[in-house]
C-alpha cells in the first residue's frame, strides 16, 4: 500500500511538472517573440534553399522570378521497417505582392528499410490558379507520379523539374543534390495555424 501511495504521488508530481514545463506561456509578448523568431528562421531557410537550387540548376532562378508564387519546404523523413514518415515546415510567397503564407507538411507511407532522409522541396507556380489551389487546398501527393530527366551524355541523372499538375514545377533536393525522382506520394501540405 505504501509503494502504491508513493507511485501515485510520483505520477502526480510528474504530471504537474510536465504541465508547468510544457504549458503555454501566459505572456503574449513572449509568445509573439517566439512566433517572430520562427517566421524569420523559416524565411532564412527559404533563401538558403533557393540559393542551393539556383546553384544546382541556374535556369530555375529565371523561372522563380517570372512565377506567380514559390513555396519552399525543409523536411526530415524517417524510414523504420515498413513505415516511413516525414514532417517539416515551409513558406509560400506570392511573387507580385510578396505576401507570405507559412505552411506545414506531413507524409506517411510504406517502405521496407531503416534510415533518415533529410530533403527539401521547392514548388514553382506558373499560374494564379495553381498557386491559389495550393494555398486553399494544400497538396496531397497520394495520387501523383514521379518524373525524371536525363542530363546529356555525361552519365549523370538530374531531376530537372517534375510538372506534377498543370502550372506547377516541383524540385526535390537531397544531400546528394537534385533528386533523380520527386518522391512525394502520401505527402500533405497545409497552412501553419501558429505562424500565420
Secondary structure, DSSP 8 states (H G I E B T S, - for coil): -HHHHHHHHHHHHHHHHHHHHHS--S-HHHHHHHHHHHHHHHHHHHHHHHHHHHHH-THHHHHHHHSSEEEEEEEEEEEEEEEEEEEEEEEEEETTT--EEEEEEEEEEEEEEEEEEEEEEEEEE-SHHHHHHHHHH-EEGGG------EETTTTEE----EEEETTEEEEEEETTEE-SS---TTEEEEE-TTT-
